[in-house]
Amino acid sequence: SGYTASALYWLGNAQYASRAYKEAIESHRRLVSQFPTHLRTPEAMLAMANSQVELKDTKAAQRTLETLVRSYPQSEAAAAGRERLARLR
């Protein structure tokens, strides 16, 4: 359906809010891989990095943020990603 990408984004956010970080990462990862041009994809990558930080996987979070900044440099999520990268290093 045309709502799949949005559903994955909001599902991931709900999972994050419920502290189901691994599930949130998987939902956001599906969005990123299946819908790379969707409006919510950069935000999903930022949310994925947040979940990775919560799981204490800072190396994965850094990789996700670096990919976000490289792939979607003009997005608002990339601007936030740059700031978070600086704090993780």
N, C-alpha and C positions, 0 to 999 in steps of 0.2 A: 504494500500500500504506500501511498505518498506520505504517510505519517510515520513510517518506520524509523527514519533518522531522528525525528523529534522524540518519538517514544523511547528510543535508546538513550538519548541525552537525558531526558527526565527520569527514566528508570535509574540510570547511573547516579543522578543527583539524589534521588530518594534512597538508594542504597548507601551512598556516602553519609547522608543524614542519619541513617540507621546504624552507622559504623560497620557496615558490611563492605569493607574496603576492597577486598579481593573481587567481589561480585561487581562493585562499581567500576573497577578497572576493566573488567571483562566487558561490561556494557559499553563503556566509553571506547574501548579498543575496537569493538565491533562497529561502532559508528564511524570511527576514524578509517578503518580499513574498507568498509563497504560504501561509505559516502564521503570521499576525500574532499569534494567540492561543496559540501553542505555548509550553510551559514554557521551552524553550531559546532563544526569540527574543531576549529581552534580552541573554543571554549571547553570542548570535551577533552582535548589534550591537556589543557591547564588543570582541569578537574582530575584527570588521571594522575598527573604529577602530585596533586594534593593527596590523593589516596596513597600513592607510593611513599610520600613523606610520612603519613600516618602509620604506615607499616614499617617505618624505619629503613626503607630501601632508598637511601639518598642517591646512590649511583643510578638507579633506574629513573628516579625523578629528574636528575640532571640530564640524562639522555633524552627523556621525553620533552623537557623544556628546550633543550638545544634543537631538537627536531621541530618543535613548535615554532621557535624563532626563525629557523632556517626556511621552513615550508610556508609559513604564513606571516612574513615580516611586517606587513602593514596592519595586521589585526590588533584590536585592543588586547586580546588575550596574549599576544606576543609581547606587548609592552609590559604587561604584568609578569609574564614569564621571564623577561630580562631582569626585572627586579628580584624575583625569587631565585633566579640563578645566582645572582650576586650574593644573596644571603646564604645559599647552600655551599658556596665555595669557601 
